[in-house]
Amino acid sequence: MSQSTPPSNQFDKKAQAWSARFSEPVSDLVKRYTASVDFDKRLARFDIEGSLAHAEMLQSVGVLSADDLAAIRDGMQTILAEIDAGSFEWLLDLEDVHLNIEKRLVELVGDAGKRLHTGRSRNDQVATDVRLWLRAEIDIILGLLRELRHALATLAKTHATTIMPGFTHLQVAQPVTFGHHLLAYAEMFARDAERLADCRRRVNRLPLGAAALAGTSFPIDRERVARTLGFDGVAQNSLDAVSDRDFAIEFCAAGALVMVHVSRLSEELVLWMSPRVGFIDLADRFCTGSSIMPQKKNPDVPELARGKTGRVNGHLMALLTLMKGQPLAYNKDNQEDKEGLFDTADTVRDTLRIFADMVGGIHVKAEAMREAALQGFATATDLADYLVKKGVPFRDAHEVVAHAVRECVERGCDLADLTAEELRGFHAQIGDDVHSVLTLEGSVAARAHVGGTAPARVREQAERVLAETAGA
């Protein structure tokens, strides 16, 4: 064979799709450095799905024959079966998931497999695969957010009247119900679901057809491919289509917020489980012991989730940094988008699945919560509100109660321990009915507006969340 004759099989194990352009092979070190197949092979099913839609479109516009399409379908079915069985041979020499699948397809069906890449590039191919994969991941995560919100609302409804201290600055502030506290997290995760659903709309746009960067001279039908793959529309600019990673950054930002909310809940679970607080206990299956201290029961799951939040936040920063200096259009830098994106999805998905189960198994120590709510003058604001309702300006009422609290601090008692006569010494408007507002039950019941901690409102809000998450 003369040097000008191309190799008979451009996909042999030592060849690359562009091998005829180069006079020496890529070094083994460069192969390892540039290859992505070890992590992007998880895109295989979506690569096959996109390739089949592309092939069907090529046949419909007369670029592929019906026989070629049938052969490609049969070959892809075999490849998918091999991947599912674990017998598919992934080759580092072929760099990525796309070339590995194409090489195997050519082995199975010959020239029909070589024609599949007509009218596309790996640039628009990988962008399509990632969008298909991410769309599926978002759908899974949305379902898991529903499950977690359902678990929170179920526990909240059970504890609509369980009183605990509400905190600001980690100091006792006012009484709330434990159900009300849990529903705050249900609201956070609801916003997370809204963000992810909105992100999904921008993920669900088809880049295929942009080819390398400028489109293709073949008479392709991008809208047909979009319909086949369930995309809402096509990317409108070929340069942007192959180089855009906004959708990945947006997902990582939404995922980071999910994990921040998980981390805040984790911090509280760790604090509440401490014997010094003793508000809750977690089921044994979410905890571990100590290798040296036999009495220990450590809340490892929430601690680890708190730690994994930093990892997910890091992936967001890495993606932002990855994209900040890239000129149009596609650059090899973009290969670095996947590992952080994949890990973000994996971490968010696994964390939500575990937390939905863990929340459902929380054992609440209601008496400890109530005792803590009696500390720190939690009903001081109620006394101030009482005076305002008697006609005292709020700032004056605030000052009156501050003096009463200082007196209690010096005497080592609570506001409720003072007699009506003693309290009247701080202001003449204080009557014999004052103690009704100084009870924990009276305090929470008085906050009966929308969003308040009154038990009736907590039940109402819990029911709303349960209805929204029905079937979770």
Contacts in CASP RR format, 6 or more apart in sequence:
PFRMAT RR
TARGET T0000
AUTHOR 0000-0000-0000
METHOD contacts of the structure
MODEL  1
MSQSTPPSNQFDKKAQAWSARFSEPVSDLVKRYTASVDFDKRLARFDIEG
SLAHAEMLQSVGVLSADDLAAIRDGMQTILAEIDAGSFEWLLDLEDVHLN
IEKRLVELVGDAGKRLHTGRSRNDQVATDVRLWLRAEIDIILGLLRELRH
ALATLAKTHATTIMPGFTHLQVAQPVTFGHHLLAYAEMFARDAERLADCR
RRVNRLPLGAAALAGTSFPIDRERVARTLGFDGVAQNSLDAVSDRDFAIE
FCAAGALVMVHVSRLSEELVLWMSPRVGFIDLADRFCTGSSIMPQKKNPD
VPELARGKTGRVNGHLMALLTLMKGQPLAYNKDNQEDKEGLFDTADTVRD
TLRIFADMVGGIHVKAEAMREAALQGFATATDLADYLVKKGVPFRDAHEV
VAHAVRECVERGCDLADLTAEELRGFHAQIGDDVHSVLTLEGSVAARAHV
GGTAPARVREQAERVLAETAGA
6 20 0 8 1.000
7 15 0 8 1.000
7 19 0 8 1.000
7 20 0 8 1.000
9 15 0 8 1.000
9 106 0 8 1.000
10 17 0 8 1.000
10 19 0 8 1.000
10 20 0 8 1.000
10 114 0 8 1.000
11 17 0 8 1.000
11 94 0 8 1.000
11 99 0 8 1.000
11 102 0 8 1.000
11 103 0 8 1.000
11 106 0 8 1.000
11 107 0 8 1.000
13 91 0 8 1.000
13 93 0 8 1.000
13 94 0 8 1.000
14 25 0 8 1.000
14 93 0 8 1.000
15 93 0 8 1.000
16 22 0 8 1.000
16 26 0 8 1.000
16 93 0 8 1.000
16 94 0 8 1.000
16 95 0 8 1.000
16 99 0 8 1.000
17 99 0 8 1.000
17 102 0 8 1.000
26 34 0 8 1.000
31 92 0 8 1.000
31 93 0 8 1.000
31 95 0 8 1.000
32 92 0 8 1.000
34 95 0 8 1.000
34 332 0 8 1.000
34 335 0 8 1.000
35 92 0 8 1.000
35 95 0 8 1.000
35 96 0 8 1.000
36 95 0 8 1.000
36 96 0 8 1.000
36 97 0 8 1.000
36 335 0 8 1.000
36 338 0 8 1.000
37 90 0 8 1.000
37 91 0 8 1.000
37 92 0 8 1.000
37 94 0 8 1.000
37 95 0 8 1.000
37 96 0 8 1.000
37 97 0 8 1.000
37 100 0 8 1.000
38 90 0 8 1.000
38 92 0 8 1.000
39 338 0 8 1.000
39 339 0 8 1.000
39 342 0 8 1.000
40 96 0 8 1.000
40 97 0 8 1.000
40 126 0 8 1.000
40 338 0 8 1.000
41 90 0 8 1.000
41 97 0 8 1.000
41 100 0 8 1.000
42 133 0 8 1.000
42 342 0 8 1.000
43 97 0 8 1.000
43 126 0 8 1.000
43 129 0 8 1.000
43 130 0 8 1.000
43 133 0 8 1.000
44 80 0 8 1.000
44 83 0 8 1.000
44 88 0 8 1.000
44 97 0 8 1.000
44 101 0 8 1.000
45 80 0 8 1.000
45 83 0 8 1.000
46 128 0 8 1.000
46 129 0 8 1.000
46 132 0 8 1.000
46 133 0 8 1.000
46 136 0 8 1.000
47 97 0 8 1.000
47 98 0 8 1.000
47 101 0 8 1.000
47 125 0 8 1.000
47 129 0 8 1.000
48 76 0 8 1.000
48 79 0 8 1.000
48 80 0 8 1.000
48 101 0 8 1.000
49 132 0 8 1.000
49 229 0 8 1.000
50 125 0 8 1.000
50 128 0 8 1.000
50 129 0 8 1.000
50 132 0 8 1.000
50 208 0 8 1.000
50 225 0 8 1.000
50 229 0 8 1.000
51 72 0 8 1.000
51 76 0 8 1.000
51 101 0 8 1.000
51 116 0 8 1.000
51 125 0 8 1.000
52 72 0 8 1.000
52 73 0 8 1.000
52 76 0 8 1.000
53 208 0 8 1.000
53 225 0 8 1.000
53 228 0 8 1.000
53 229 0 8 1.000
54 116 0 8 1.000
54 120 0 8 1.000
54 208 0 8 1.000
54 225 0 8 1.000
55 64 0 8 1.000
55 68 0 8 1.000
55 69 0 8 1.000
55 72 0 8 1.000
55 73 0 8 1.000
55 116 0 8 1.000
56 69 0 8 1.000
56 224 0 8 1.000
56 228 0 8 1.000
57 220 0 8 1.000
57 221 0 8 1.000
57 224 0 8 1.000
57 225 0 8 1.000
57 228 0 8 1.000
58 64 0 8 1.000
58 69 0 8 1.000
58 115 0 8 1.000
58 116 0 8 1.000
58 118 0 8 1.000
58 119 0 8 1.000
58 218 0 8 1.000
58 220 0 8 1.000
59 65 0 8 1.000
59 66 0 8 1.000
59 68 0 8 1.000
59 69 0 8 1.000
60 221 0 8 1.000
60 224 0 8 1.000
61 218 0 8 1.000
61 219 0 8 1.000
61 220 0 8 1.000
61 221 0 8 1.000
62 219 0 8 1.000
63 118 0 8 1.000
63 119 0 8 1.000
63 218 0 8 1.000
63 219 0 8 1.000
63 220 0 8 1.000
64 72 0 8 1.000
64 112 0 8 1.000
64 115 0 8 1.000
64 118 0 8 1.000
67 112 0 8 1.000
68 111 0 8 1.000
68 112 0 8 1.000
68 113 0 8 1.000
68 115 0 8 1.000
69 112 0 8 1.000
71 109 0 8 1.000
71 110 0 8 1.000
71 112 0 8 1.000
71 113 0 8 1.000
72 105 0 8 1.000
72 109 0 8 1.000
72 112 0 8 1.000
72 113 0 8 1.000
72 116 0 8 1.000
74 108 0 8 1.000
74 109 0 8 1.000
75 105 0 8 1.000
75 108 0 8 1.000
75 109 0 8 1.000
76 105 0 8 1.000
78 108 0 8 1.000
79 88 0 8 1.000
79 101 0 8 1.000
79 104 0 8 1.000
79 105 0 8 1.000
79 108 0 8 1.000
82 88 0 8 1.000
82 104 0 8 1.000
88 100 0 8 1.000
88 104 0 8 1.000
89 104 0 8 1.000
90 100 0 8 1.000
91 100 0 8 1.000
91 103 0 8 1.000
94 100 0 8 1.000
94 103 0 8 1.000
96 122 0 8 1.000
96 126 0 8 1.000
97 129 0 8 1.000
98 122 0 8 1.000
98 125 0 8 1.000
98 126 0 8 1.000
98 129 0 8 1.000
99 122 0 8 1.000
102 113 0 8 1.000
102 116 0 8 1.000
102 117 0 8 1.000
105 113 0 8 1.000
105 116 0 8 1.000
106 113 0 8 1.000
106 114 0 8 1.000
118 218 0 8 1.000
119 209 0 8 1.000
119 211 0 8 1.000
119 216 0 8 1.000
119 218 0 8 1.000
119 220 0 8 1.000
120 208 0 8 1.000
120 209 0 8 1.000
120 211 0 8 1.000
120 216 0 8 1.000
121 210 0 8 1.000
121 211 0 8 1.000
121 212 0 8 1.000
121 213 0 8 1.000
121 242 0 8 1.000
123 210 0 8 1.000
123 211 0 8 1.000
123 212 0 8 1.000
123 213 0 8 1.000
123 242 0 8 1.000
123 329 0 8 1.000
123 330 0 8 1.000
124 207 0 8 1.000
124 208 0 8 1.000
124 209 0 8 1.000
124 210 0 8 1.000
124 211 0 8 1.000
124 212 0 8 1.000
124 241 0 8 1.000
124 242 0 8 1.000
125 208 0 8 1.000
127 207 0 8 1.000
127 208 0 8 1.000
127 210 0 8 1.000
127 241 0 8 1.000
127 242 0 8 1.000
127 244 0 8 1.000
128 206 0 8 1.000
128 207 0 8 1.000
128 208 0 8 1.000
128 229 0 8 1.000
130 248 0 8 1.000
130 337 0 8 1.000
130 338 0 8 1.000
130 341 0 8 1.000
131 203 0 8 1.000
131 204 0 8 1.000
131 205 0 8 1.000
131 206 0 8 1.000
131 207 0 8 1.000
131 231 0 8 1.000
131 247 0 8 1.000
132 229 0 8 1.000
134 203 0 8 1.000
134 247 0 8 1.000
134 248 0 8 1.000
134 251 0 8 1.000
134 341 0 8 1.000
134 345 0 8 1.000
135 200 0 8 1.000
135 203 0 8 1.000
135 204 0 8 1.000
137 345 0 8 1.000
137 349 0 8 1.000
138 196 0 8 1.000
138 197 0 8 1.000
138 199 0 8 1.000
138 200 0 8 1.000
138 203 0 8 1.000
138 251 0 8 1.000
139 200 0 8 1.000
140 349 0 8 1.000
141 196 0 8 1.000
141 258 0 8 1.000
141 345 0 8 1.000
141 348 0 8 1.000
141 349 0 8 1.000
141 352 0 8 1.000
142 193 0 8 1.000
142 196 0 8 1.000
142 197 0 8 1.000
143 472 0 8 1.000
144 349 0 8 1.000
144 352 0 8 1.000
144 353 0 8 1.000
144 356 0 8 1.000
145 189 0 8 1.000
145 190 0 8 1.000
145 192 0 8 1.000
145 193 0 8 1.000
145 196 0 8 1.000
145 258 0 8 1.000
145 352 0 8 1.000
146 193 0 8 1.000
146 468 0 8 1.000
146 469 0 8 1.000
146 471 0 8 1.000
146 472 0 8 1.000
147 352 0 8 1.000
147 353 0 8 1.000
147 356 0 8 1.000
147 469 0 8 1.000
147 472 0 8 1.000
148 189 0 8 1.000
148 352 0 8 1.000
148 355 0 8 1.000
148 356 0 8 1.000
148 359 0 8 1.000
149 186 0 8 1.000
149 189 0 8 1.000
149 190 0 8 1.000
149 193 0 8 1.000
149 465 0 8 1.000
149 468 0 8 1.000
149 469 0 8 1.000
149 472 0 8 1.000
150 356 0 8 1.000
150 465 0 8 1.000
150 466 0 8 1.000
150 469 0 8 1.000
150 470 0 8 1.000
150 471 0 8 1.000
150 472 0 8 1.000
151 355 0 8 1.000
151 356 0 8 1.000
151 357 0 8 1.000
151 359 0 8 1.000
151 360 0 8 1.000
152 182 0 8 1.000
152 183 0 8 1.000
152 185 0 8 1.000
152 186 0 8 1.000
152 189 0 8 1.000
152 359 0 8 1.000
152 465 0 8 1.000
153 182 0 8 1.000
153 183 0 8 1.000
153 186 0 8 1.000
153 462 0 8 1.000
153 463 0 8 1.000
153 465 0 8 1.000
153 466 0 8 1.000
153 469 0 8 1.000
154 360 0 8 1.000
154 462 0 8 1.000
154 466 0 8 1.000
155 179 0 8 1.000
155 182 0 8 1.000
155 359 0 8 1.000
155 360 0 8 1.000
155 362 0 8 1.000
155 364 0 8 1.000
156 178 0 8 1.000
156 179 0 8 1.000
156 180 0 8 1.000
156 182 0 8 1.000
156 183 0 8 1.000
156 186 0 8 1.000
156 458 0 8 1.000
156 461 0 8 1.000
156 462 0 8 1.000
156 465 0 8 1.000
157 179 0 8 1.000
157 458 0 8 1.000
157 459 0 8 1.000
157 462 0 8 1.000
157 463 0 8 1.000
157 466 0 8 1.000
159 177 0 8 1.000
159 178 0 8 1.000
159 179 0 8 1.000
159 182 0 8 1.000
159 364 0 8 1.000
159 366 0 8 1.000
160 177 0 8 1.000
160 179 0 8 1.000
160 455 0 8 1.000
160 458 0 8 1.000
160 459 0 8 1.000
160 462 0 8 1.000
161 177 0 8 1.000
161 455 0 8 1.000
162 177 0 8 1.000
162 178 0 8 1.000
162 179 0 8 1.000
162 364 0 8 1.000
162 366 0 8 1.000
162 369 0 8 1.000
162 370 0 8 1.000
163 175 0 8 1.000
163 176 0 8 1.000
163 177 0 8 1.000
163 178 0 8 1.000
163 369 0 8 1.000
163 370 0 8 1.000
163 373 0 8 1.000
163 440 0 8 1.000
163 441 0 8 1.000
163 444 0 8 1.000
164 175 0 8 1.000
164 176 0 8 1.000
164 177 0 8 1.000
164 178 0 8 1.000
164 181 0 8 1.000
164 279 0 8 1.000
164 369 0 8 1.000
164 370 0 8 1.000
164 372 0 8 1.000
164 373 0 8 1.000
165 172 0 8 1.000
165 173 0 8 1.000
165 174 0 8 1.000
165 175 0 8 1.000
165 176 0 8 1.000
165 369 0 8 1.000
165 372 0 8 1.000
165 373 0 8 1.000
165 375 0 8 1.000
165 376 0 8 1.000
165 378 0 8 1.000
166 172 0 8 1.000
166 173 0 8 1.000
166 174 0 8 1.000
166 175 0 8 1.000
166 176 0 8 1.000
166 181 0 8 1.000
166 373 0 8 1.000
166 378 0 8 1.000
167 173 0 8 1.000
171 376 0 8 1.000
172 372 0 8 1.000
172 373 0 8 1.000
172 375 0 8 1.000
172 376 0 8 1.000
172 377 0 8 1.000
172 378 0 8 1.000
173 378 0 8 1.000
174 378 0 8 1.000
174 379 0 8 1.000
174 381 0 8 1.000
174 382 0 8 1.000
174 443 0 8 1.000
175 373 0 8 1.000
175 378 0 8 1.000
175 379 0 8 1.000
175 440 0 8 1.000
175 443 0 8 1.000
175 444 0 8 1.000
175 453 0 8 1.000
176 444 0 8 1.000
176 453 0 8 1.000
177 444 0 8 1.000
177 453 0 8 1.000
177 455 0 8 1.000
177 458 0 8 1.000
178 364 0 8 1.000
178 366 0 8 1.000
178 369 0 8 1.000
179 458 0 8 1.000
179 462 0 8 1.000
180 444 0 8 1.000
180 452 0 8 1.000
180 453 0 8 1.000
180 457 0 8 1.000
180 458 0 8 1.000
183 458 0 8 1.000
183 461 0 8 1.000
183 462 0 8 1.000
183 465 0 8 1.000
185 261 0 8 1.000
185 264 0 8 1.000
185 265 0 8 1.000
186 465 0 8 1.000
188 261 0 8 1.000
188 264 0 8 1.000
189 258 0 8 1.000
189 261 0 8 1.000
190 465 0 8 1.000
190 468 0 8 1.000
191 257 0 8 1.000
192 254 0 8 1.000
192 255 0 8 1.000
192 257 0 8 1.000
192 258 0 8 1.000
192 261 0 8 1.000
195 254 0 8 1.000
195 257 0 8 1.000
196 251 0 8 1.000
196 254 0 8 1.000
196 255 0 8 1.000
196 258 0 8 1.000
199 247 0 8 1.000
199 250 0 8 1.000
199 251 0 8 1.000
199 254 0 8 1.000
201 232 0 8 1.000
202 246 0 8 1.000
202 247 0 8 1.000
202 250 0 8 1.000
203 247 0 8 1.000
203 251 0 8 1.000
204 230 0 8 1.000
204 231 0 8 1.000
204 232 0 8 1.000
204 233 0 8 1.000
205 231 0 8 1.000
205 232 0 8 1.000
205 233 0 8 1.000
205 234 0 8 1.000
205 235 0 8 1.000
206 222 0 8 1.000
206 225 0 8 1.000
206 226 0 8 1.000
206 229 0 8 1.000
206 231 0 8 1.000
206 233 0 8 1.000
206 234 0 8 1.000
206 235 0 8 1.000
207 234 0 8 1.000
207 235 0 8 1.000
207 241 0 8 1.000
207 242 0 8 1.000
207 244 0 8 1.000
208 222 0 8 1.000
208 225 0 8 1.000
209 215 0 8 1.000
209 216 0 8 1.000
209 220 0 8 1.000
209 222 0 8 1.000
209 225 0 8 1.000
209 234 0 8 1.000
209 238 0 8 1.000
209 241 0 8 1.000
210 235 0 8 1.000
210 238 0 8 1.000
210 239 0 8 1.000
210 241 0 8 1.000
210 242 0 8 1.000
211 238 0 8 1.000
211 242 0 8 1.000
212 242 0 8 1.000
212 329 0 8 1.000
212 330 0 8 1.000
213 238 0 8 1.000
213 239 0 8 1.000
213 242 0 8 1.000
213 243 0 8 1.000
213 328 0 8 1.000
213 329 0 8 1.000
213 330 0 8 1.000
214 238 0 8 1.000
214 239 0 8 1.000
215 238 0 8 1.000
222 234 0 8 1.000
223 233 0 8 1.000
223 234 0 8 1.000
225 231 0 8 1.000
226 232 0 8 1.000
226 233 0 8 1.000
226 234 0 8 1.000
235 241 0 8 1.000
235 244 0 8 1.000
238 329 0 8 1.000
239 328 0 8 1.000
239 329 0 8 1.000
240 328 0 8 1.000
240 329 0 8 1.000
242 329 0 8 1.000
242 330 0 8 1.000
243 326 0 8 1.000
243 328 0 8 1.000
243 329 0 8 1.000
243 330 0 8 1.000
243 331 0 8 1.000
243 334 0 8 1.000
245 319 0 8 1.000
245 322 0 8 1.000
245 323 0 8 1.000
245 334 0 8 1.000
245 337 0 8 1.000
248 319 0 8 1.000
248 337 0 8 1.000
248 341 0 8 1.000
249 316 0 8 1.000
249 319 0 8 1.000
249 320 0 8 1.000
249 323 0 8 1.000
251 341 0 8 1.000
251 344 0 8 1.000
251 345 0 8 1.000
252 312 0 8 1.000
252 315 0 8 1.000
252 316 0 8 1.000
252 319 0 8 1.000
252 340 0 8 1.000
252 341 0 8 1.000
252 344 0 8 1.000
253 316 0 8 1.000
255 312 0 8 1.000
255 316 0 8 1.000
255 344 0 8 1.000
255 348 0 8 1.000
256 309 0 8 1.000
256 312 0 8 1.000
256 313 0 8 1.000
256 314 0 8 1.000
256 315 0 8 1.000
256 316 0 8 1.000
256 344 0 8 1.000
258 348 0 8 1.000
258 352 0 8 1.000
259 305 0 8 1.000
259 308 0 8 1.000
259 309 0 8 1.000
259 310 0 8 1.000
259 312 0 8 1.000
259 313 0 8 1.000
259 347 0 8 1.000
259 348 0 8 1.000
259 351 0 8 1.000
260 309 0 8 1.000
260 313 0 8 1.000
262 305 0 8 1.000
262 306 0 8 1.000
262 309 0 8 1.000
262 351 0 8 1.000
262 352 0 8 1.000
262 355 0 8 1.000
263 305 0 8 1.000
263 306 0 8 1.000
263 307 0 8 1.000
263 309 0 8 1.000
265 302 0 8 1.000
265 355 0 8 1.000
266 302 0 8 1.000
266 303 0 8 1.000
266 305 0 8 1.000
266 306 0 8 1.000
267 302 0 8 1.000
267 306 0 8 1.000
269 280 0 8 1.000
269 282 0 8 1.000
269 299 0 8 1.000
269 302 0 8 1.000
269 362 0 8 1.000
270 299 0 8 1.000
270 302 0 8 1.000
270 303 0 8 1.000
270 306 0 8 1.000
271 277 0 8 1.000
272 278 0 8 1.000
272 279 0 8 1.000
272 280 0 8 1.000
273 279 0 8 1.000
273 280 0 8 1.000
273 281 0 8 1.000
273 282 0 8 1.000
273 299 0 8 1.000
277 368 0 8 1.000
277 372 0 8 1.000
278 365 0 8 1.000
278 368 0 8 1.000
279 364 0 8 1.000
279 365 0 8 1.000
279 368 0 8 1.000
279 369 0 8 1.000
279 372 0 8 1.000
280 362 0 8 1.000
280 363 0 8 1.000
280 364 0 8 1.000
280 365 0 8 1.000
281 362 0 8 1.000
281 363 0 8 1.000
281 365 0 8 1.000
282 299 0 8 1.000
282 301 0 8 1.000
282 302 0 8 1.000
282 358 0 8 1.000
282 361 0 8 1.000
282 362 0 8 1.000
282 363 0 8 1.000
283 358 0 8 1.000
283 361 0 8 1.000
283 362 0 8 1.000
283 363 0 8 1.000
284 297 0 8 1.000
286 299 0 8 1.000
286 300 0 8 1.000
286 301 0 8 1.000
286 302 0 8 1.000
286 354 0 8 1.000
286 358 0 8 1.000
287 297 0 8 1.000
287 298 0 8 1.000
287 299 0 8 1.000
287 300 0 8 1.000
287 301 0 8 1.000
288 297 0 8 1.000
288 298 0 8 1.000
288 300 0 8 1.000
289 296 0 8 1.000
289 297 0 8 1.000
289 298 0 8 1.000
290 296 0 8 1.000
290 298 0 8 1.000
301 354 0 8 1.000
301 355 0 8 1.000
301 358 0 8 1.000
302 358 0 8 1.000
305 351 0 8 1.000
305 354 0 8 1.000
305 355 0 8 1.000
308 347 0 8 1.000
308 351 0 8 1.000
311 343 0 8 1.000
311 347 0 8 1.000
312 343 0 8 1.000
312 344 0 8 1.000
312 347 0 8 1.000
312 348 0 8 1.000
315 340 0 8 1.000
315 341 0 8 1.000
315 343 0 8 1.000
315 344 0 8 1.000
316 344 0 8 1.000
318 336 0 8 1.000
318 340 0 8 1.000
319 337 0 8 1.000
319 340 0 8 1.000
319 341 0 8 1.000
322 333 0 8 1.000
322 334 0 8 1.000
322 336 0 8 1.000
322 337 0 8 1.000
326 333 0 8 1.000
326 334 0 8 1.000
370 440 0 8 1.000
373 440 0 8 1.000
374 414 0 8 1.000
374 440 0 8 1.000
376 414 0 8 1.000
377 405 0 8 1.000
377 408 0 8 1.000
377 414 0 8 1.000
377 415 0 8 1.000
378 440 0 8 1.000
378 443 0 8 1.000
379 415 0 8 1.000
379 416 0 8 1.000
379 437 0 8 1.000
379 438 0 8 1.000
379 439 0 8 1.000
379 440 0 8 1.000
379 443 0 8 1.000
380 401 0 8 1.000
380 404 0 8 1.000
380 405 0 8 1.000
380 415 0 8 1.000
381 401 0 8 1.000
382 437 0 8 1.000
382 438 0 8 1.000
382 442 0 8 1.000
382 443 0 8 1.000
382 446 0 8 1.000
383 397 0 8 1.000
383 401 0 8 1.000
383 404 0 8 1.000
383 415 0 8 1.000
383 423 0 8 1.000
383 434 0 8 1.000
383 437 0 8 1.000
383 438 0 8 1.000
384 394 0 8 1.000
384 397 0 8 1.000
384 398 0 8 1.000
384 400 0 8 1.000
384 401 0 8 1.000
385 397 0 8 1.000
385 437 0 8 1.000
385 446 0 8 1.000
386 430 0 8 1.000
386 434 0 8 1.000
386 437 0 8 1.000
387 396 0 8 1.000
387 397 0 8 1.000
387 400 0 8 1.000
387 401 0 8 1.000
387 427 0 8 1.000
387 429 0 8 1.000
387 430 0 8 1.000
388 394 0 8 1.000
388 397 0 8 1.000
390 429 0 8 1.000
390 430 0 8 1.000
391 429 0 8 1.000
392 400 0 8 1.000
392 427 0 8 1.000
392 429 0 8 1.000
397 427 0 8 1.000
400 426 0 8 1.000
400 427 0 8 1.000
401 426 0 8 1.000
403 426 0 8 1.000
404 415 0 8 1.000
404 418 0 8 1.000
404 423 0 8 1.000
404 426 0 8 1.000
405 415 0 8 1.000
407 418 0 8 1.000
407 426 0 8 1.000
408 414 0 8 1.000
408 415 0 8 1.000
408 417 0 8 1.000
408 418 0 8 1.000
415 423 0 8 1.000
415 438 0 8 1.000
416 435 0 8 1.000
416 438 0 8 1.000
416 439 0 8 1.000
420 430 0 8 1.000
420 431 0 8 1.000
420 432 0 8 1.000
420 434 0 8 1.000
420 435 0 8 1.000
423 430 0 8 1.000
423 431 0 8 1.000
423 434 0 8 1.000
424 430 0 8 1.000
424 431 0 8 1.000
436 442 0 8 1.000
437 443 0 8 1.000
437 446 0 8 1.000
444 453 0 8 1.000
444 454 0 8 1.000
444 455 0 8 1.000
445 454 0 8 1.000
445 455 0 8 1.000
446 454 0 8 1.000
447 453 0 8 1.000
447 454 0 8 1.000
447 457 0 8 1.000
448 454 0 8 1.000
448 456 0 8 1.000
448 457 0 8 1.000
449 457 0 8 1.000
450 457 0 8 1.000
451 457 0 8 1.000
451 461 0 8 1.000
452 458 0 8 1.000
END
